[in-house]
Amino acid sequence: MNNQAKDVVSDVTEQESRLQKMEELVEMQEELLGKQGERLDQLNKSIKDQSKLCQVQDQMLSKMQASQLEEKSHLAAFGLQLQQLHGRLLALENVSSEMDSDKANGTVVTSPAVHNEKPKVKLTTIKNVGLSFALVMEHVTYSKMEEYCAQLVDSGRMIVLDSKSKMEALKTYLAYISEKRGNFYIGLRKRKRDGRHVWSNGETIDHAFWCNTRATHKNTCGAIKPRGQGKSCIGAVKCTKGRIICEKPL
C-alpha cells in the first residue's frame, strides 16, 4: 500500500513538473511572438517611411520635369524673339539701304507704267529657297501688274509660291515687316477651263496655303494676306487694284 501511494505521488510530481515546463514553454513562445510582432511593426513602419520617401521623390521629380518644361518654353520663346529681332534688323537694313541709295543718287522709285526708265529697286533675296523679291507698296491696276513687275525687275513677274519652303520664307519675312500690313497680289489666278487656281508657271497651288481650306474660292485673283506672327495665308480676291509682290526668278 505504501508503495502504491509512493508511485501515485511520484506520478503527480512528474506531471506537475511537466506542466510547469509546458507553462514555461508557452511563456517563451508568447515572448517570441511578442518580439516577432514588434519586428513586424518596425517593418511596417519602415515600409510606410519608404512609401512616403517615394512620394516625396515623385513630387520632386514632377516639379523638376515641370521646371524643365517651363525652361524649354522660355528658351523657345526667347529663340523666337531672337529670330523676330534678326528679321526686323534685316528688314531695317534693307529699308536703310534703299533710302541711302535713293539719297545718294537723287532718285525716287516711280511707276514704270509712267516712266520708260526702270526704277531702282532693292530685292530681298533668300537663296536657300530660291526667292528674290520686292514689295511694291504703290497700288497698281491689276491689268498692269505683270507688266509692272516685268519692267521693275529683269525677267520680273508677280511672285510664284509654288513650294512650301518659299511660302514659309515669305510668311516669315512679312511677319517682321510690321509697318507693311495689308494684302499683296501674287502670281496666282483662277484657270477658266477647270476653275482651279494656278500659278503663272502652270503649277497648282498647295491646298494648305489657303486661308480657308474649305472655301470654294469663287474670286479670280490670288493675294497673300499677312496676319502677323508668321501666320500669312493666301485668299481669292477680286481683280481690282492694290499692292503687289514682284520677283526675279532664280
Steps between C-alpha positions, in 0.01 A plus 500: 500500500778737587672419170184578305465833678860581424446418133192725486685785666792451261267510197329814625836663557615413150179634347533823698859528379391442137218748538739758638737445209211530253397829664859623473505395134172685436642811665811477284285464185288797605815704556632393160169592333515836675847566361390390153203737526731787589722418203193488275389840628848638432492349151159654430625834622807470279278420199283803577809720532632371167160560341501858626856544373396369158208745495733788586743389229214476247385849595853636463537325163168645380608848607833457324328384180255791518791737555685354201190535279457859614866570431471345152193715436690811608796404280270440202331836554840667533617330181191624316562852628859479374379384159247781486765752603737364235226529238420855603869592481523355150187690399636823645830445320313454172294815557808695609692383194216606273481843664878549482501397136216738417670788682834433334355482151231760548238261358158385613339168411214580264258297295648353181159541342558877510874517427687297242814489716508211747477611861768391739385230738677290762402136498480285811671171419461175691731271302438176687136495385553669163324830567598850390213746535388855573184634662331765287312732733352704216145395404511364147205415274475123460525505121835681533652287779691246289631777277598699809706209637658432161619860480591528866732197503694325224289200393265606779158354570245495780632272771437126465482301825505150352673332794452482875850635564428816296166550672651461847790734417265774376267454799796544735616812315155660504469429872804718566385791280238624745463837325406335170160353581232429245445257214746453214402368159706200387542299179197278565185498286196280445519296179188533286481147362479320835461778759822405680744759629844461346826693515623688197745213433210254473548335842191452718487656845568290808157463663654564844597856398138622493370706791179298484571148376128422479398798286411471130715807416263661251711812443754490219819658636726387780648714776711426804350632821745576784345407834795582727728261691584306185140399433455633147278305264362522147148605412301539178414866439349716230737619228497875561790714619751462777850424621701224338808287559736474204776243470802424291502122437823338615 
